[in-house]
């Protein structure tokens, strides 16, 4: 998987160092997930020219609500979106697939599509309740705590672009390692960004274009949602995820 990063140039601030949002195609080492391996992995799709297109990941936390990244929702009309659950192959849906239209969605009130994507989280409300009796469909119980996950190996999931630029039909998985907030801040300071408690960072190249909003799974818990990444000169900066624990109270209020 690979991520389509935003483009930033700070030539006036950092002479002779060019920072760019788009990293060249790389081999990221992801592998295909098997059926029912990640029953909470969902595909957020948008109706474009009469065709449903996967645009981001999403993760249900109840039978009627799911989480995604706020920046995935660039249209205010919920009828142009739908959630697809219970399948790893979104081109050839398994018999266990469950598809729901959205009745509405809410972006976090502090979200901004400015550099750094603050409060990059949104709640999706599903028109059709999910049937979690199927082993292919599950929900996450959200924890109110935010444990220190530094140096923890976690899994990122998505249907985003592969190293060859093609989009896979089958869900991809990749192990990444959580880095400390201090280390992440040191890396991202070259672009003038401060990474706060609303974010988590991970080393190892893990997500890409259309992986946004997908889950970062640490142990049995949902730790984050894929948000953004970048590079400066030859250095790949840590991938940044929305910290679910930080937004627990807001999520519960939705």
N, C-alpha and C positions, 0 to 999 in steps of 0.2 A: 504494500500500500504506500501511497505517496500523498503529500498534501500540497495544495495550490496556495502558496504563501502570499501574503500581501507584499507590495513593493514599497520600500522606503529607501531614500537616499539622503544621507546626512553629510554631504561633502563639505558644507561650510562649517560643520561642527567637528568632523573628524577627517582632516585632510588626507588625501590619497587612499582612503579606505572606502570602498563602495559596498553598501549593504543592500541586499536585494531580497525581495519576498519570494522569488521563484527559484527553487533549487533544480538543478539539472536532474534528469532521470537517473535513478539509482536503484540498486537491488536492495530491497528492504527485508527479505527473508521471511515474509509472511507465509502462512499455509492455509489450506482450505479447512473450514469447520465441517464437522459431520452433523447429520440430522439430530436434532434435539440436544446437541452439545451445549448450546447457549440459547435456551428457550426465551430469554428476555431480550434478545437482539431483534430490533424492528427496523424496517425501512420506511422513512418518510418520503413520500412521493408527491410530485406536483403534476397537474394536468397541463401539458404544453402542446399546443397544436393538435388537440384531440388524443394525445398519447400520454400515459402515465410514466413519468421518468423518476428514477431514484435520485434524490438530491442530497439527502443527509441520513444519518442514523437517528434512531429514537429508542427509548427504553421505557416500558410501562412500569409504573410503581403501584398501580391498582388496576382493577379490571376496566376502568373507564378513563384513566389518565396516564399520560406518558410524558417524559422529559426529552427535550432536544436543545440544541444551541439556538439562542434567539436570532443570531445572524442568518440562520437557515430560512427564516420566514420573511421573505422580501415582498410579500403580497399580503394585504390586510384582509383578503377574502378567504375565509376558512374552507369554502367549497372547492377551492382549487388544490387542496391537499388531502391526502389520505395516509393512514398507517397500515403497513402490511406486516403481519406477525406469523410465527409458526412455520417458517420455511427458511432454509439456508440458500435456496436457489430461486432468486427473484425473477428469473426468466422462465423457469419451468416450475411453477409453484407446486409444492408437495400437496397431497390431499389434506394435510393438516393445516393448510394456510387459513388465516383469518384476516379479513380486510375490513377496515372501518373508515367511514368518512369522519371528518371532524365537525363537531358542532360549534366549536370556538377554540381559540388559543389565547394565551396571555404571555407576553414578553415581560421580563422583569422591568419594573419602572425605572431602574437606574441603568438599563442597558443603553449602550451607544455603539453605533457602528464606526466609531472613531478608532484610531490606532490603539491597540491593546484590548479592544472589545470588552470593556468593563461589564460585569453582571451578565455574561453571555449565557443566559438560560431562559427557557420558556416551557410552559405547561400546555400540553395538547389535551383537549377533551374529546373523547371518542364517542361517536354516535351509537356504536354497537359494542356492548360489553364483551370483553374477552372471556372465552371459555378456558379456564386454566386447568380443567380436568385432563386436557391433552398434555402429554409429556413434552410436546413441542412448543407450548406456550406457557410462559411464567412471568411473574412480576417480582420486583425487588422490594424488600422491606427496607425502608430508609432509616438510617441511624441518625440520631441528633448529635452524635459525637464526631469529632474530627481527629482521629488518631494520627500520631506522627508516623508517616509511611516512608520516610527517607530510607533509601536503599532497599525498599520492598520491590520484589518482582510482581508485576501486574500484567493484565491482558487487555489489549485494545482490539476492538472489533469494527469491521466495516466492509462495505462494498465499494470502497473508493478505488481510484486509479492505481493500476499496477506500474511496475518500473518501465514497462513498454508503452505506457500511456493508454492502454486499453482498460475498460471497466469490466471487472469479473462478474459473472452471474452468481457465483457461489461466495458466501460469506467468508472473509479472510480474518485470521487471528494472528496476533503478534505479541510476544512477551517484551515488555519494556520495564525499565527500572526507574523508580521515583527518585528524583534528586532533591536536595535540600532547597528551601526557599532562598537561603543566602547564596548558594551556588547559582541558582537560576537567575537571581537578580544581578549577580556579577556578569553573567553571560549576556543578559538582555540589556544591561546598562549601556552597551555600545550603541543601541538604538534609542537611548533616552527613556526606556520603559522601566517602570517599577512593578515588580510582580508581588502582589499582596496576598492576604489570606484567602481571597476569593478564588485563588488559582492554585493548581498543582502543576508540577513540571515533571517531565520524564525524559531521560536520555534514551538513546537508541531510536533510530528512525522508525516511526511506527504508523503514522496516519497520513492521509493525503486528500486530494480533491474529492469531495462528496463523502468523506468520512466524518466530517463535522457533525457534532451532536451525538455521535456514537459513544457507547459506554467504555469507561476505564474501570475494569473489574479487578479489585484487590481482595484475594481470598473469596469469601462469600458475599462481599459487599460491593455496592456501586459507589466508587470513590469520585468519579469525575465524568465529564463530557468533553469530547474532543473540541477544542476551540481554535487555536492557531499555532503557527510555527514560523521559522524564518532562518536566514543565514546572514553572515557578514563576512565578506571576502571568502576565504576557503573554509570558514568555520560554520558548522551546522549548529544552530542554537537549539536548546531544549524545546520539545513540543510542550504546549501549554493547554491545560484542561481546566474547565470550570469545576471548582471544589463543591461537591454536593453537600457536604456537612455544613459549609458556611451558609448555604441557602436553605437549610432545613426548615426553619420557622416560616419563611416565605412560601415554600412549597406546601407546607401543611395548611396554610391559609388559603390555598387555591381550590 
